[in-house]
């Protein structure tokens, strides 16, 4: 432990030499308890999982009891990020509420960037209402009303949430009124990616049966940028049924093949699989629908949220029903063991009945919470759909990484080293629940907090793992000497990543680099450790850059 706390604080690090949330919390008030702060540092460094979340909750509660608002806030920020990372938005509602109460009482604790982050977390907490019946309706409405006050500079985000909540409850007239406000307001900092917002608008319009308007909402969406790793496949999935229903079946087929090529591998893309299954059913491809269903069925045991599980199960039940009508009822689909449930090979009709039971039970839970029958009615309308035309021809699926053994990603059968591959990298990121994009060169790029991180295989045989981190914040060119001093200090005190400065046109880009020679192969568990370290240190570096004066 270093004794140079003043020097560390000057470089945007906390008093314990750890970058991150401390640099975003203002000084003042009661100083943190060193023992509790040390426990928080250990919790941040521990592996993700239930034990880590429990420890963060314990630290926050202890900090509340001792009046240490700063540590309580830092622990809950970390807990919220863990909930969002692993698709458990419903668990973030209470820590967000606690953070809002602390910020209301102690506004001096939050720097501007952390205040904005808290507003984004508040938006995700409201969205948790849509994803899980475990969030109270009144609780979410109260949080949305509060967000409307805090995010007065972002009317589009508030209008979107009010629109989606009304649609979820089955109040289409109210949803349409808020939709008009949402679609005419400019994007703001809380609403997230504008391209993804357009995709959500298209999904709403398609749900209301207005397919031409849905396609119009997507028409001006660009092909995606490095700032959004979900595009363009997110937009393609949103337009699948609208292109099919609006008389553009060939475009829908191309969109399905291209988007599913990516969504089949990404854990975070589970909510989009229902669109792919429904497209297969309604485009006249029940056999392909069964293939997709068999491939993705294990993911239903660990869904993104309850809403995506309900929609996946309903779409799967539709595929099974149409497959039986098409004479494919004799096929069997393997459902692996999970918990106390044994593995089984189910015929199509039995599988369809099982999925229908899952969908109707979840819809009933939502409706019981909402006091309406809208979700049950929506599921029933899906099951009543039938193809409107002849089967749509499928374009060739030239996926260079198409390997059925990789899907879904399961733990490797042994810990033996093997040559580094793109599939191994994406498998680790999928198990982490990360979102990323893979370009034509095989580079894997994602955004983690303040850091844009790219993983590449380099070397004659692709045996070297290279991780490059770029901080979101840029510095003006006249701060070059200061930037070099920062990087030198970082390299002196830290092993990873190696920090350096790029001079651009009028600004400085601060980047980090890690390279690991894996010429003798790497076991999957070893690769997971390497990627975890690259992400953690890359984010730490970017947050330290963001905290510079």
Secondary structure, DSSP 8 states (H G I E B T S, - for coil): --S-HHHHHHTTB-TTS-BSHHHHB---SS---HHHHHHHHHHHHS-SSHHHHHHHHHHHHHHHHHT-HHHHHHHHHHHHHHHHHTT-HHHHHHHHHHHHHHHHH-GGGB-HHHHHHHHHHHHHHHHHHHH-TTS-HHHHHHHHHHHHHHTTT-HHHHHHHHHHHHHHHT-HHHHHHHHHHHHHS---SSS--HHHHHHHHHHHHHHTT-HHHHHHHHHT--S--TT-TTTTHHHHHHTHHHHHHTT-HHHHHHHHHHHHHHHTT-GGGGGGHHHHHHHHHHTT-HHHHHHHHHHHGGGGGG-S-HHHHHHHHHHHHHHHHHHHHTT-TT-EEEE--BTTB--EEEEHHHHHHHHHHHHHHHHHHHHHHHTSSHHHHHHHHHHT----SS---------TT--GGGSS----SS---B---HHHHHHHHHHHT---EE-TT--EEEEETTEEEEEEEESTTS-EEEEEEEEEEEEEGGGHHHHHHHHHHHHHH-SSSEEEEEE-SSEEEEEEEEEEE-TT-B-HHHHHHHHHHHHHHHHHHHHHHHT--
